[in-house]
């Protein structure tokens, strides 16, 4: 990566001011991506305790290593600045609207009823800044009976959307369980796409926009094939067999690891696969001579392949498949992925030096621009930039001291 490439990626949103009035992961992660690519993100936090997610680290729910709260860092990198404002106070609301008047993007995770209550709904913010791109992330969308239902990705994304059901085997003793922040991270990228699109339109027309992303909607888009097929066919598509191609399946190795092969063009890949697996005697077997024959004798072919894969350990299969042109993959653990040479070669893991000087390996946004990712500056301490930001936006020291004494800011 050249210095020029790195700087061009990190400057993609240069000059864009983002006001983030949000907590937890969905919306702050979207702001982190904008910051990674150059936006000036001001994170509004509670005057006492900051973002609620900071409390999870203190309580031991999220891991902390060498003084760095990993989830908070992963969700708030990019060089954000933090200001502590009590959004529920009248002066706090007025202060936020003053900041919004000079911002390009207003990002919030407040529920619709809370936005209305504190006067930070779309119309109120738009009145302060008609060109604002107002973007919100929520559990279930802004319409309907559940618009004000609180929702994490475990509830709105994983369970209500059907994903958890689809990924749970019919005979499983318990439901498949979601991993941390899966829906939040996917939803955050949808927010980034919506915001970037709205900014593009504003450059063309001068008009602001109201952008909304929900965890439920994100999940339904992700699993839309199953939802559409199930509705049209009037049966649960997710519980049906996916096909009868024995070269598209998961196979267990001798040491109880797994590999997957996905040779959809089975006639193209069958000879090479048979040679790799040591099954060349099957090439002349009339039961397996072509795709139609292998489909007709699916169970027999699959059992032969399964028995062959079970005969050798995972590492040997990985070695055999390395360089094989057909689609396949080892079923890796997250710990293994962190050291995957392909991930490292593409910058999918990058070092970040936290505010306390600790270096940790992070996952940047899955985007490269001109051959590079953006900047991975650390997460700020809660309220670390309050005075700096207020002075920048026109406040004087007399007002800052008065607001501090009143508990409106930190």
C-alpha positions as CSV (number, residue, x, y, z in Angstrom):
1,X,0.0,0.0,0.0
2,X,1.4,3.4,-0.9
3,X,1.0,6.5,1.3
4,X,-1.0,8.1,-1.4
5,X,-3.4,5.2,-1.6
6,X,-3.8,5.2,2.2
7,X,-4.5,8.9,2.4
8,X,-7.1,8.8,-0.5
9,X,-9.1,6.1,1.3
10,X,-8.9,7.9,4.6
11,X,-10.1,11.1,2.9
12,X,-13.1,9.8,1.1
13,X,-15.6,11.5,3.5
14,X,-13.2,14.3,4.3
15,X,-15.2,17.5,5.2
16,X,-18.3,15.5,6.1
17,X,-19.4,16.3,9.7
18,X,-21.3,13.6,11.5
19,X,-23.2,14.0,14.8
20,X,-23.7,10.6,16.4
21,X,-26.4,10.5,19.1
22,X,-26.4,6.8,19.6
23,X,-25.4,3.9,21.8
24,X,-24.6,0.2,21.7
25,X,-23.4,-1.1,18.3
26,X,-25.6,-0.8,15.3
27,X,-25.5,3.0,14.8
28,X,-22.0,3.7,16.4
29,X,-20.5,1.0,14.1
30,X,-21.9,2.9,11.1
31,X,-20.3,6.1,12.3
32,X,-17.0,4.3,12.8
33,X,-17.0,3.3,9.1
34,X,-17.7,6.9,8.1
35,X,-14.8,8.0,10.4
36,X,-12.5,5.3,9.0
37,X,-12.9,6.9,5.6
38,X,-12.4,10.5,6.7
39,X,-15.6,11.9,8.2
40,X,-15.3,14.1,11.3
41,X,-17.6,12.1,13.8
42,X,-18.7,13.8,17.0
43,X,-20.0,11.1,19.4
44,X,-22.6,12.4,21.9
45,X,-22.5,10.5,25.1
46,X,-24.2,10.6,28.5
47,X,-22.4,13.0,30.9
48,X,-22.0,10.2,33.4
49,X,-20.8,6.8,32.2
50,X,-20.9,7.6,28.5
51,X,-22.3,5.1,25.9
52,X,-24.2,2.4,27.7
53,X,-21.9,-0.2,26.0
54,X,-19.0,1.2,28.1
55,X,-20.8,-0.2,31.1
56,X,-20.9,-3.7,29.7
57,X,-17.1,-3.8,29.6
58,X,-16.9,-2.5,33.2
59,X,-19.4,-5.2,34.3
60,X,-17.3,-7.9,32.6
61,X,-19.8,-8.7,29.9
62,X,-17.5,-7.7,27.1
63,X,-13.8,-8.6,27.2
64,X,-11.1,-6.1,28.3
65,X,-7.4,-6.7,27.5
66,X,-4.6,-4.5,28.9
67,X,-7.2,-1.8,29.7
68,X,-8.9,-1.8,26.2
69,X,-12.6,-2.7,26.0
70,X,-12.6,-4.7,22.8
71,X,-16.2,-4.3,21.7
72,X,-16.2,-0.6,22.4
73,X,-13.0,-0.2,20.4
74,X,-14.2,-2.3,17.5
75,X,-17.5,-0.2,17.4
76,X,-15.9,3.2,17.8
77,X,-12.6,3.3,15.9
78,X,-11.8,5.7,13.2
79,X,-10.9,8.8,15.2
80,X,-14.2,9.8,16.6
81,X,-14.4,12.7,19.1
82,X,-16.6,12.4,22.2
83,X,-18.7,15.1,23.8
84,X,-20.8,14.6,26.9
85,X,-24.3,16.1,26.7
86,X,-27.5,15.4,28.6
87,X,-29.9,15.0,25.7
88,X,-32.9,14.9,28.0
89,X,-32.3,18.4,29.3
90,X,-33.7,21.4,27.5
91,X,-30.3,23.0,27.3
92,X,-28.7,19.8,26.1
93,X,-31.3,19.4,23.3
94,X,-30.7,23.0,22.3
95,X,-26.9,22.4,22.2
96,X,-27.3,19.3,20.1
97,X,-29.4,21.2,17.6
98,X,-26.7,23.9,17.5
99,X,-24.2,21.2,16.5
100,X,-26.6,19.6,14.0
101,X,-27.1,23.0,12.3
102,X,-23.4,22.7,11.2
103,X,-23.4,19.0,10.5
104,X,-23.9,17.0,7.4
105,X,-25.2,13.8,9.0
106,X,-27.2,13.2,12.1
107,X,-27.0,9.6,13.3
108,X,-29.2,8.3,16.1
109,X,-30.3,5.1,17.7
110,X,-33.1,6.8,19.8
111,X,-36.5,5.1,19.4
112,X,-39.2,7.2,17.6
113,X,-41.1,8.0,20.8
114,X,-37.8,9.1,22.6
115,X,-36.8,11.3,19.6
116,X,-40.2,13.0,19.8
117,X,-40.0,13.4,23.6
118,X,-36.6,15.0,23.6
119,X,-37.2,17.0,20.4
120,X,-34.6,15.3,18.2
121,X,-37.0,13.8,15.6
122,X,-36.4,14.2,11.9
123,X,-38.6,17.3,11.5
124,X,-37.0,19.1,14.5
125,X,-33.4,18.4,13.3
126,X,-34.4,19.3,9.7
127,X,-35.8,22.6,11.0
128,X,-32.3,23.4,12.4
129,X,-30.6,22.2,9.2
130,X,-32.7,21.7,6.0
131,X,-29.8,20.0,4.2
132,X,-29.2,17.4,7.0
133,X,-29.0,13.7,6.2
134,X,-30.8,12.2,9.2
135,X,-30.1,8.5,9.7
136,X,-31.6,6.2,12.3
137,X,-31.0,2.6,13.2
138,X,-33.6,0.7,15.2
139,X,-35.0,-2.8,15.9
140,X,-38.2,-3.0,14.0
141,X,-38.6,0.1,11.8
142,X,-40.5,3.4,12.5
143,X,-44.0,2.2,11.6
144,X,-46.3,-0.3,13.1
145,X,-47.2,-1.4,16.6
146,X,-43.6,-2.4,17.5
147,X,-41.9,0.7,16.3
148,X,-41.0,1.7,19.8
149,X,-40.1,-1.8,20.9
150,X,-36.5,-2.0,22.0
151,X,-34.5,-4.5,20.0
152,X,-31.1,-6.0,20.0
153,X,-29.8,-8.1,17.1
154,X,-30.4,-11.2,19.2
155,X,-34.1,-10.4,19.2
156,X,-35.0,-8.4,16.1
157,X,-32.3,-9.7,13.7
158,X,-31.8,-13.3,14.8
159,X,-35.1,-14.5,16.2
160,X,-38.0,-12.5,14.8
161,X,-36.6,-12.4,11.3
162,X,-36.4,-16.2,10.8
163,X,-32.7,-16.5,10.6
164,X,-32.3,-18.4,13.9
165,X,-35.1,-20.7,12.8
166,X,-33.6,-21.4,9.4
167,X,-30.2,-22.2,10.8
168,X,-31.5,-24.6,13.5
169,X,-31.7,-28.2,12.3
170,X,-35.3,-29.6,12.6
171,X,-34.0,-32.3,15.0
172,X,-31.6,-30.1,17.0
173,X,-32.0,-30.3,20.8
174,X,-31.8,-26.5,21.1
175,X,-31.9,-23.4,18.8
176,X,-28.9,-22.2,16.9
177,X,-27.5,-19.2,18.8
178,X,-26.3,-15.9,17.4
179,X,-22.7,-14.7,17.8
180,X,-22.0,-11.2,19.2
181,X,-23.1,-8.2,17.1
182,X,-23.7,-10.2,13.9
183,X,-26.9,-8.2,13.0
184,X,-25.5,-4.9,14.2
185,X,-22.4,-5.1,12.0
186,X,-24.4,-6.0,8.9
187,X,-27.0,-3.3,9.7
188,X,-24.3,-0.7,10.2
189,X,-23.1,-1.3,6.6
190,X,-26.6,-0.8,5.3
191,X,-26.7,2.5,7.2
192,X,-23.4,3.5,5.6
193,X,-24.8,2.7,2.2
194,X,-27.9,4.7,2.8
195,X,-26.0,7.7,4.2
196,X,-23.5,7.7,1.3
197,X,-26.4,7.5,-1.2
198,X,-28.2,10.4,0.5
199,X,-25.0,12.5,0.5
200,X,-24.6,11.8,-3.2
201,X,-28.1,12.9,-3.9
202,X,-27.6,16.0,-1.8
203,X,-24.6,16.9,-3.9
204,X,-26.8,16.7,-7.0
205,X,-30.0,18.3,-5.7
206,X,-29.2,20.1,-2.4
207,X,-31.8,18.1,-0.6
208,X,-31.3,16.3,2.7
209,X,-32.9,12.9,3.5
210,X,-34.3,10.7,6.2
211,X,-32.5,7.4,6.1
212,X,-33.8,4.4,8.2
213,X,-32.3,0.9,8.7
214,X,-33.8,-1.7,11.1
215,X,-32.3,-4.9,12.4
216,X,-35.4,-6.8,11.3
217,X,-35.3,-5.4,7.8
218,X,-31.6,-6.1,7.5
219,X,-32.2,-9.7,8.5
220,X,-35.1,-10.2,6.1
221,X,-33.0,-8.9,3.3
222,X,-30.2,-11.3,4.2
223,X,-32.6,-14.3,4.3
224,X,-34.9,-13.0,1.6
225,X,-34.5,-16.1,-0.6
226,X,-35.9,-18.4,2.2
227,X,-38.7,-15.9,3.0
228,X,-39.7,-15.4,-0.6
229,X,-39.5,-19.1,-1.5
230,X,-41.4,-20.1,1.6
231,X,-44.2,-17.7,1.0
232,X,-44.6,-18.5,-2.6
233,X,-44.4,-22.3,-2.1
234,X,-46.5,-22.1,1.2
235,X,-44.0,-24.3,3.1
236,X,-40.8,-23.8,5.0
237,X,-38.0,-23.7,2.4
238,X,-35.3,-23.5,5.1
239,X,-36.2,-27.0,6.3
240,X,-35.9,-28.6,2.8
241,X,-32.9,-30.3,1.3
242,X,-30.9,-28.0,-0.9
243,X,-30.3,-30.4,-3.8
244,X,-28.8,-33.8,-4.7
245,X,-25.4,-32.8,-5.9
246,X,-22.9,-34.8,-3.7
247,X,-20.2,-32.3,-4.7
248,X,-22.0,-29.5,-2.8
249,X,-21.9,-30.5,0.8
250,X,-20.1,-30.4,4.2
251,X,-17.8,-33.3,5.0
252,X,-16.3,-34.3,8.3
253,X,-12.6,-35.2,8.5
254,X,-10.9,-37.9,10.6
255,X,-10.2,-35.5,13.5
256,X,-13.8,-34.1,13.6
257,X,-13.1,-31.0,11.7
258,X,-15.1,-30.0,8.6
259,X,-14.5,-28.9,5.0
260,X,-17.1,-27.8,2.5
261,X,-17.0,-28.3,-1.3
262,X,-19.3,-26.3,-3.6
263,X,-18.7,-27.7,-7.1
264,X,-21.9,-26.5,-8.6
265,X,-20.5,-27.2,-12.1
266,X,-20.0,-30.9,-11.1
267,X,-19.2,-32.3,-14.6
268,X,-16.4,-29.7,-14.9
269,X,-14.8,-30.5,-11.5
270,X,-15.6,-34.2,-11.0
271,X,-12.4,-35.5,-12.7
272,X,-10.1,-33.2,-10.8
273,X,-11.9,-33.8,-7.5
274,X,-11.8,-37.6,-8.0
275,X,-8.0,-37.4,-8.6
276,X,-7.4,-35.1,-5.6
277,X,-9.5,-37.4,-3.3
278,X,-8.0,-40.6,-4.6
279,X,-11.3,-41.8,-6.2
280,X,-10.3,-42.1,-9.8
281,X,-11.9,-45.6,-9.9
282,X,-15.2,-43.8,-9.8
283,X,-14.7,-42.0,-13.1
284,X,-15.7,-45.1,-15.1
285,X,-18.5,-46.1,-12.7
286,X,-21.8,-45.8,-14.6
287,X,-23.5,-44.6,-11.4
288,X,-21.3,-41.5,-11.3
289,X,-20.3,-40.9,-14.9
290,X,-22.0,-37.5,-15.2
291,X,-24.1,-35.0,-13.2
292,X,-27.4,-36.7,-13.9
293,X,-26.0,-40.1,-12.9
294,X,-24.5,-38.7,-9.7
295,X,-27.8,-36.9,-8.9
296,X,-29.7,-40.2,-9.4
297,X,-27.2,-42.0,-7.1
298,X,-26.7,-39.1,-4.8
299,X,-26.8,-41.0,-1.5
300,X,-24.3,-43.6,-2.7
301,X,-21.9,-41.0,-4.1
302,X,-22.1,-38.8,-1.0
303,X,-21.4,-41.8,1.3
304,X,-18.3,-42.7,-0.7
305,X,-17.0,-39.1,-0.6
306,X,-17.9,-38.8,3.1
307,X,-16.1,-42.1,4.0
308,X,-13.0,-40.9,2.0
309,X,-12.9,-37.5,3.8
310,X,-13.4,-39.2,7.2
311,X,-10.3,-41.3,6.4
312,X,-7.8,-38.4,6.6
313,X,-7.3,-35.5,9.1
314,X,-8.3,-31.9,8.5
315,X,-4.7,-30.6,7.9
316,X,-4.1,-33.1,5.2
317,X,-7.3,-32.2,3.3
318,X,-6.4,-28.5,3.6
319,X,-3.0,-29.3,2.1
320,X,-4.6,-31.4,-0.7
321,X,-7.1,-28.8,-1.6
322,X,-4.7,-25.9,-1.6
323,X,-4.3,-24.8,-5.2
324,X,-7.4,-26.7,-6.3
325,X,-9.3,-24.4,-8.7
326,X,-12.8,-25.4,-7.7
327,X,-14.8,-23.7,-4.9
328,X,-14.1,-25.2,-1.5
329,X,-13.2,-24.0,2.0
330,X,-12.1,-25.2,5.4
331,X,-14.5,-24.6,8.2
332,X,-12.3,-22.3,10.3
333,X,-12.7,-21.0,13.8
334,X,-12.7,-17.2,14.4
335,X,-9.3,-17.6,16.0
336,X,-7.9,-19.3,12.9
337,X,-9.4,-16.6,10.6
338,X,-7.5,-13.9,12.6
339,X,-4.3,-15.4,11.2
340,X,-5.5,-16.5,7.8
341,X,-2.9,-15.5,5.2
342,X,-5.6,-14.4,2.8
343,X,-7.2,-12.2,5.4
344,X,-3.9,-10.7,6.3
345,X,-2.9,-10.1,2.6
346,X,-6.0,-8.1,2.0
347,X,-5.8,-6.1,5.2
348,X,-8.9,-7.7,6.7
349,X,-7.1,-7.5,10.1
350,X,-5.2,-4.4,11.0
351,X,-3.3,-3.2,14.1
352,X,-4.8,-0.3,16.1
353,X,-3.1,1.5,19.0
354,X,-5.6,2.4,21.6
355,X,-5.7,5.6,23.6
356,X,-3.7,3.9,26.4
357,X,-1.0,2.8,24.1
358,X,-2.1,-0.9,23.8
359,X,-1.9,-2.4,20.3
360,X,-4.6,-4.7,19.4
361,X,-5.6,-6.4,16.1
362,X,-9.0,-5.1,14.8
363,X,-11.2,-5.9,11.8
364,X,-11.7,-2.7,9.6
365,X,-14.7,-2.1,7.4
366,X,-14.9,-4.6,4.5
367,X,-14.2,-1.9,1.9
368,X,-11.1,-0.9,0.1
369,X,-10.8,2.3,-1.9
370,X,-7.8,2.8,-4.2
371,X,-6.3,-0.4,-2.8
372,X,-6.5,0.4,0.9
373,X,-8.7,0.6,4.0
374,X,-9.2,3.9,5.8
375,X,-7.8,5.0,9.2
376,X,-8.0,3.0,12.4
377,X,-7.6,5.7,15.0
378,X,-8.7,4.7,18.5
379,X,-12.0,5.0,20.3
380,X,-12.1,8.2,22.4
381,X,-12.7,8.3,26.1
382,X,-16.2,9.4,27.1
383,X,-16.5,13.2,26.9
384,X,-12.8,13.6,26.0
385,X,-13.3,16.3,23.5
386,X,-16.3,18.3,25.0
387,X,-14.5,21.6,25.4
388,X,-12.6,21.4,22.2
389,X,-15.8,20.7,20.2
390,X,-17.9,23.4,21.9
391,X,-15.3,26.0,21.3
392,X,-15.0,24.9,17.7
393,X,-18.8,25.3,17.3
394,X,-18.9,28.8,18.7
395,X,-19.3,28.5,22.5
396,X,-17.2,30.5,24.8
397,X,-15.6,29.5,28.1
398,X,-18.2,31.3,30.2
399,X,-21.0,29.2,28.6
400,X,-18.9,26.0,28.8
401,X,-18.4,26.5,32.6
402,X,-22.1,27.3,33.2
403,X,-23.2,24.2,31.3
404,X,-20.7,22.0,33.2
405,X,-21.9,23.4,36.5
406,X,-25.5,22.6,35.5
407,X,-24.6,19.0,34.6
408,X,-25.6,19.5,31.0
409,X,-22.1,18.6,29.7
410,X,-19.0,16.9,31.0
